[in-house]
Amino acid sequence: MKASKSKVIVVGNGMVGYKFCEKLRNTDTEDKYEVTVFGEEPWPAYDRVHLSSYFSKAAPETLQMAPRSWYAEHKVALRTNELITQIDSKQRLVVNHLGESFSYDYLVLATGSSAFVPPIPGVDKKGVFVYRTLEDLDAIMDYGKKVKSATVLGGGLLGLEAAKAVMDMGLQAHVVELAPRLMPNQLDEQGAALLKSKLEDLGIGIHLGKMTKEIQGNGKLDGLVFQDGTFFSTDMLVISAGIKPRDELAAKAGLALGKKGGILVNELLKTSDEHIFAIGEAAAHRDQVYGLVAPGYEMAQQVVNQLLNKDVQPFEGFDMSTKLKLIGVEVGSFGDPFGTKEPSRPICFEDKVKGQYKRINISSDGKRLVGGVLVGDTSAYGMLLQMTQNKMALPPEPEDLILGGREGKSSNPMGGLDALPEAAQIWSCENITKGDICQHIQQTESGDLGEIKKCTKAGTGCGGCLPMINDLAKFQLKKLGKTVKNVLCEHFPYSRQELFDIIKIKGVKSYDQLLDEFGEGDGCEICKPAVASILASVWNEMILRQDTIQDTNDRFLANIQKGGTYSVVPRIPGGEITPEQLIVIGEVAKKYKLYTKITGGQRIDMFGARVDQLPDIWEELIDAGFESGHAYGKSLRTVKSCVGSTWCRYGVQDSVSFAIRVEERYRGLRSPHKLKGGVSGCIRECAEAQSKDFGIIATEKGWNIYVGGNGGSKPQHAKLLVNDVDTDTCIKYLDRYLMFYIKTAEPLQRTASWLNKLDGGLDYLRDVVVNDSLGIAGELEREMEFMVNTYACEWKEVVNNPELRARFKHFVNADDQDPSLQFKPMRGQKIPVDWKS
């Protein structure tokens, strides 16, 4: 006779409740348990970590942890829209809101948390919302259509997520925080100040040290009254000031609670009733409630282990380190970020130009890293966290951890992945270690990221660990003697360089043809623009012939700006422009009421054009002799120039004429990333050529060529390729260099990053470009000559082609203007209303 199954009831079908069911079903190979899970929301479990993405996708299914069919296939009885209202621990029963009873042998309370709502007078007014569930977001989106501004109460992780959602809705966003700094639990004063500055630059109003005394309004809020007596006007309020454990069901059943709330549990996650467990945000372990998903997953695993009597380990707490991107700003906090848990000494680095702040805390004996804070650049987060967690030895000069290699030192002072112990936790959400991932790679002899995620579950949470997992896969494959292949994405089993050769050799002229013959599936947002770039680089054809695979900027041949308008940037080679052309630009800008600005690349930007106005604007500019400046493309932008020997008493060569020749030669050249050049007439370097992808500096004997530089968030000086070459030789070497980069770089890889990762570095590049070590110099020159000879101004073709011109309108089925565009005056010009004044 077959023994009857024990019954497990899970109350709460959030991320942790679902994860418990998944882990139990994957481990219960003998099918010992009958599982029922209750969720009070109408949907199966969904991903609250990425809740803000709902504002752009607006479909619950996109956030589901698993579809309803998964529950049926894995023998989990899912009951949604049902609230458990009572626990009878003596008879081991739970009762739902309909009065129905269900028996259990073990009860798992995964009731999660609710939004903490401060007891502020007026909190019940219309226009006040919490940011917690899909229903909350639906209400926020619906109300947001009727207002212009919104304020978020709370400047922590949840509050800044809510602020991003408000921005995504096109509203003027403000954040009100009681503490004197943002993210007070994760960032120190300097890090928080930098974050505040970055968010303000994005147009978010930040109000610190403000206690809200009252929410005012006649039925509907119209503003907040602060404790200091000041009034702040706002149309909508989103409360995201923290969480409150959902412990009311447990309290009603007489279970012990923590001092600060939450269901009290021991190291085995048992409540005061040995048949009832509590996990996730509802549980209070050592009187601490964990507000991250990773501790909840670990709790779920330990309860499963106990039910199956396998590898039972006590829950000893959890590391609350976190890395995330807040409204485009990278933030990381690991270990003991403030250095207060043990005696330690901080090392801090701040670069206000790049917008970066890094702090590491070193143990008092100088041997260990105990924690730190990163703002603006979290690229080192993974290894810094591993060093902290695994008590790894510090390098001789610990500051190298945040400054990188200097003066010829290794750029990886931490010893790399090889230094990590096998037990190093790579993915904290599921406690996946380096050993787990390496074992999978050794068994399969494959570094496919999709397979690693599928088999180990690593990287399927927030995604913050994916860069390290990817690096680990490549590292392990190399140790196995395997050739590491960089594929473009899951739809093409080829690298960008291989696809470049396939397209050229096979004569592929469209994305659909390439996908049908050499790919699989329907494609994605990674491969479509990458293939579009390759097709343009190989055939130099009008990109609008395949506009469906272009991004927005290339599709409309203009950069989309804040407020939904576009920029117009005509090419001005070398910065040289006639008075007649200046007058035309002024007349066009005046006629269409465009905001105008002279750029750092020696040309004039015009902002605020509606999409339907673009062809008319460009028709006037083209009639005046202008052509597209390709400010929207992954192509050559500008070749900056000083006045050189024409006017300057220090100039030794005619830098303006040469800059114009170079820019006109490479205009429209499509590449993996945007390109910028510079030509300086002497070593005083007024054109800043050494900060460009290619730079040319005049000498008494000719020209020095510099390559692989860039500005941006991670500036890098260009490196000297060759010196004292004549003008024609300089062009020849540039042809080779640029085509070699275009053929071999990865998608969206700047020349600086490409050169840094090129095997053999600058010496190898010099051998290829100058010495023709690969015997391809002639081919590279012919390919560039083809690009030069087939160049055509894209905007000129649009202006003269009625079919292409008809695509430039806001609504597909109407000629109406975009009604949402709004502007306000500033210094005699107009700007979008949501820009920071």
Buried (B, 14 or more C-beta within 10 A) or exposed (E): EEEEBEBBBBBBBBBBBBBBBBBBBEBBEEEEBBBBBBBBBEBBBBBBBBBBBBBEEEEBEEBBBBEEEBBEEBBBBBBBEBEBBBBEBEEBBBBBEEEEEBEBBBBBBBBBBBBBBEEBEBBEBEBBBBBBBBEBBEEBBEBBEEBBBBBBBBBBBBBBBBBBBBBBBBBBBBBBBBBEBBBBBBBBEBBBBBBBBBBEEBBBBBBBEBEBBBBBBEEEBBBBBBEEEEEBEBBBBBBBBBBBBBBBBBEEBEBEBBEEBBBBBEEBBBBBBEEBBBBBBBBBBEEBBBBBBBBBBBBBBBBBBBBBEEEEEEBEEBBBBBBBEBBEBBBBBBBBBBBEEEEBEBBBBBEEEEBBBBBBBBBEEEEBBBBBBBBBBBEBBBBBBBBBBBEBEBBEEBBBBBBBEEEEBEEBBBBEBEBBEEEBBBBBBBBBBBBBBBBBBEEEEBBBBEBBBEBBBBBBBBEBBBBBBBBBBBBBBEEEEBEEEEBBBBBBBBBBBBBBBBBBEEEBBBBBEBBEEBBEEEBBEBBBBBBBBBBBBBBBEBBBEBBEBBBEBBBBBBBBBBBBBBBBBBBBBBBBBEEEBEEBBEEBBEEBEBBBEEBEBBBBBBBBBBBBBBBBBBBBBBEBEBBBBBBBBBBBBBBBBBBBBBEBEEBBBBBBBBBBBBBBBBBBBBBBBBBBBBBBBBEEBBBBBBBBBBBBBBBEEBBBBBBBBBBEEEEBEBBBBBEEBEBEBBBBBBBBBBBBBBBBBBBBBBBBBBBBEBEEEBEBBBEBBBEEEEEBBEEBBEBBEBBBEEBEBBBBBBBEBEEBBEBBBBEEEEEEBBEEBBBEEEEEBBBBBBBEE
